[in-house]
Amino acid sequence: MRRKLNALRKPQFRQSWSKYALYNMSRAPQPRIPAQKTFFQQKWVAKAEVRHYHGEHLTNRQWQNIFRHTMKASVPMQNSQLALNNGGEMAMGRGSGLQGDEGYGRVRTVPYMSQLFWPMERRLDMAVHRAMFASSARQARQFVVHGFVKVNGKKMVHPGYMLNPGDMFSVDQDQALFATGQPKRSIKNAEGATETDAAAEGEVKAQGEGEGDKGKAEAKEGKEEAVEEAEAKSEGEEAEASSSESKQASTEGETEEEIKRREAKEKLKALKEDPNNLLDVTKPYATPWRPRDFMAPFAFIPRYLEVNHNTCHAVYLRHPVAKPGLAEAPSPYPEEILQMAFNWYLRRR
């Protein structure tokens, strides 16, 4: 029996937008490696921890095939400083007492170990999820397998396809709206809503019956006036009245459920014929479209992607790199955990 993806008893980080993943992430303790364990045990614990989030839908062999021990990084170059100086300011302070941010300035460290899973960001299913076209990596993989994703204009059904810089991928708009929008109301919730509406109507009806005889008399007078006006109509109008009466007589034999179904069909037909209607029952998501709940904490676009949500297209600009004080490969784990996991996979290369 498979383990639950979002088990509440033992919270784990998961690459998903579900409310259970957010709840587990909010109450999960900061992962730490016990210092009393051996070096092998520390690497094992770190490896098991990071694989709960990074590529949990992949087997260990699939991840090892794309693992690279080289970490891509870049150092930002200041063009104005390069034009003014010849590079000698880089050595200022050695033996002359220059400290702090004087001269060239203090350079922040580059978090190389946070780039451990940068090859996984090249996968097509992972890029679809990072571009916010799918609510999880598993759902993005499903879109790719079912043929809803194109790469450079051609359908790609392999979720493990490794993107190259400059590749453009797109997702079917209905599928992207389904993944990121509010789900439709279930039948049980709809039935519960109809029951509450019926109960409210019954209460209103009971209140109306409790009114005085004055209302009944007024209603009776109104009916008599309507009958007199109907008798005074022309022959053509009498024919129309007779046809409407026959139609009413035919509907009298229907039950309440049949009447509700007929009225629902008529409303649905009117909504379909209305060109200004925003409701579309044929869509797999709730209309008018609204973003799904618990989406805000996960709404970010990595720097190596250029995304257009109006057309559901995205461009893989370049590989993720590490910069001073910044790692472009998203990860919720600290650098110490990722360093131990890197050492675990490094011994197999």
N, C-alpha and C positions, 0 to 999 in steps of 0.2 A: 504494500500500500504506500502510495506516494505521500510525502510529508506536505503539510499545508504550506503554501507559499508565504502567507502572512499569518504566522502563528502568534497569537496574543500572549501565550504563556511565556514564550522565550522570544523577546523582540529582536529582530534583525533588520539591518538596512536592506531595502529592496529598491530596485530601479523601476518604480511604478508611481503613478499619481493617485493611487487608491487611498481612501480614508484610513484603511488599516495600516498601510505603509507609513503614512504621516503620523499616525498615533504611535506606532512602534518607534519611529525616529525621534519623536518628542520625549519618550520615556526611556529610550535605550541608553545605558551608561556609556561613557566615553571608553572606547576599547583600549585596553592596556595589556601589556605583556608581563606576566609575573617574572620578577627578577630572580626568584629562587629556582626557576626551571633551567634546564640545560639549553645550550645554544640550538641544538636540534629541535627541542620542544618549543622553543620560542619561535623558530621559523615555521614550524608546523601550525602553531596557533595563529600566527599572523596570516599565513596562507589561507587557512580555513576561514578566517574572519573576512578578508577582503573579497573572497570569492562569493560571499553572500550577496554582494552588491554588483560587482563587476562581472558581467557575463555569467550570471547564475543559470541561464538557459543553455549554456554551452558545456560540453564535456571537458574534462581536464586535458584530453589529447587535442581537442580543437583549439584550446587556448595555447597550449605549448607549441603548436605548429606555427602560430603567428607571433609568438613572443620574440622580442628583440632586446638584446642586452645593451644596445646603443641608445642613448637618450638624446633627443634633439633639443638644442637650446640656441638662444640668440642673445646677443648683448646689444642693447640700444645704443646707437651711435649718434652723438650730438654734432650735427653738421656745423653749427656756429662755432663750437669749441675746436673742431678739427680745422676750421679755416683760420682761427686766430692763433693757435698754438701748433707747435711741431711735435707734441707728444711728450715733451720734457716734464710737463706738470704731473704726469703720471707717477714720477719718481720723487716728487716734492715731499719733504717731510722726513726723508730717510736720513737720520743723523742731524737734522737741523731743528728738530723739535716741533714740526708742523703737525697739528693734531686736529681732531674733530672734522667738521665739514669744510675746512679751508682747502684751498687749491682745487683739485679735481672733484673732491667730494667723496663721501663714503658710499661705497657700492654695496647694495644688499646682496645677500647670498642667493644663489640660484637653486631652487628646490628640484634637483634632478630626480630624486626618488619618487616625487609625486607624478612623474611621467611614466610610471611603470606600465600603465594600461593604455598608453597612447596608440599602440597598434590596433587595439580593439575599437578605437574611435573611427578607424578607417572602414570598418564593416558597414555594409549598406543598411542593415537593420538598425544598427546603433546610430548611424547618421540620421535616419528617418525619425528616430525617437528624439535625438538631440535637437532636430529642427522643429520640434513640437507638432509633428504630424501624427503622432501616435502617443497614447498615454503610458506605454511601457515598451520595453524592448521585445517582450513576447508578442505584443500586439503588432509591433512593427515587422517582426519576422512573419507573422501571419499575413500581413498585407503584401509582403514581397512574394511569399509562396503562392498566394492566390492571384498574382498577376496584376496588382493594383499599383505597382511602382515601375517607373521607367528610368533608365539611365541613358543620358544623351539621346533621348527620343526613342529608345528601343526598350521593349519590355524585358525586365530582368527578374527571374524567378529564383535566384540564388541569394539567400540572405547573407552568405559569407563572402560576397563579392567585395574585394578590397578597392576602395575608391582611390583615384589618383588626383593630384592637384589639377583643378580646372573641370572636373567632372560635374555635370548638372544632373540632378535627379528630381523627379516629380512624383506626386502621389495623387490618386483620384480624389477629387474635391469632396464627393459625398462621403468617402471613407474617412478623410481627414476631419470633416465636420462631425461625423459620427463618433470618432475617437476623442475629440476635444470638446464636444457639446453635451448638453444635458440629455440623459436618457429619457425615453418615453415612459409614461406612467404605466405600470403593470395593470393587468386585468383586475387583480384583487383590490388595488388601490382605487381603480375606477368604480368598481362595484361598491366599495365602501363610501365613495363620494356620492353615488346615486342614492344609497340608503339614507345618508344624512340629509340629502336634499328632499327625499320623500318624507322623512320625519319632520323636517321644517315645514313642508307644505301641509302636512296633517295638522300641525300646531296652528298654522294660520287659518286653516279651514275651521278648526274647532273654535277659534276666537271669533270668526265670522258668524258661526251659528249661534254664539252666545249673545249676539246683539239683540236689540229690541224688535218688536213687531213692526216698527216704523220702516225699517229697511225692507222687510218682506212686502209690505204694502206698496212701497215705491217700486220694487222689482216687479210686482204684479201689474201695476199700472203701466210700467214700461213695456211689458210683454203685450198687453192689450193694445197699446198704441202701435206697436210693431205689426201686430196682426191686421189692424185696420189699414195701415199703410200698404201692407202686402196685398190686401184685397183690392185696393184702389189702383194697382199697377196695370199696365197694358197686357195684352195677350202674350207678347214676346217675353216680357218680364215674368209672367206667370209660368211660361214654359221653362225659363231658366230656374225659377224657384222650385218647380217640380223636379227638375234634374238634380238640383242641389239637395232636395229632400230625399230623393232616392239614394243619392250618394251617402247622405248621413244615415239613412236606414241601413245601408250595407255595412257601414262602419260600426253601427251599434252592436252587431254580433261579434265584433272582435274583442279579445281580451285586453287587459291593460298592457301586458307585455308586447302584444302585437302592435298596439297603438304606439307604444314607445319606440319600437323598432322602425315602424313606418315613418314616424316623425324624425328619427335620427337619420334615416336614409334621405329624407327630403332636405334636412339641414346640410348633410354631407354633399348632396348634389348641388345645392346652392353655393356652398363654399368653393367647390371645384369650378363652377362657372364664373365666379367672381374674379376678375383679373387683378384686383387690388388686394386680394386675400394673402396674408403672410403664412397662413396655416396650410401645411401640405402633409396629408396623412400618408402619402407614398414614401416619404423619407424615413430612413431608419433611425433618425434622431428627432428630438422634440423641436417643433417649430412654433414661433420664430426662434432662430438659433440663439442660444445663450451658452456662455462658457460653463464647463462643468464645475462642480463644487471641489474645493480643496486643490485647486489648480495653481493658485498664486505662489505658494512656496517653491514650486518646481518650474516656474515660468522664467527661463533664461535661455539665451542663445549663445553658444560658444563663439569665440573670436574667429575660429577657422571656418565658420560657415556664414554664407550670405543667403538669407532666407527672404522670400516674398510670400507672405501668407495669403495675399489676394489671389494668386494663381497657383498656390501650393507647389512652388518650385524652390529649389535651393541649389547652391553651388558650393562644392567642397574646394575652398580656396587653397589650402595648404595643409601640411601635417601639423598637428599640435606641437608647440615648442614650449620650453621653459625659459622664463625671463627672470631677471633679478626680482625676487619677492613674489613671483607669480608663476603658476603652472596652468596651462590652458586645458589640460586633460581633467575634467571634473571628477572629484573624488571626495567623499565625506570623511575619509580616514586621515589621521595625522601622518607626517612624514616618517616617523619612527616605525609605525606598523608597516607601511609600504616598503621601507628599507629591508625589514626582515623577510617580507614576502619576496622581494627581489632576490635576496640571497638564496631563498629556497629554490626558485626557478633557475637561478644562475648556475647552480651546480649540475644542472642537466644540459648545459651547453658547452 
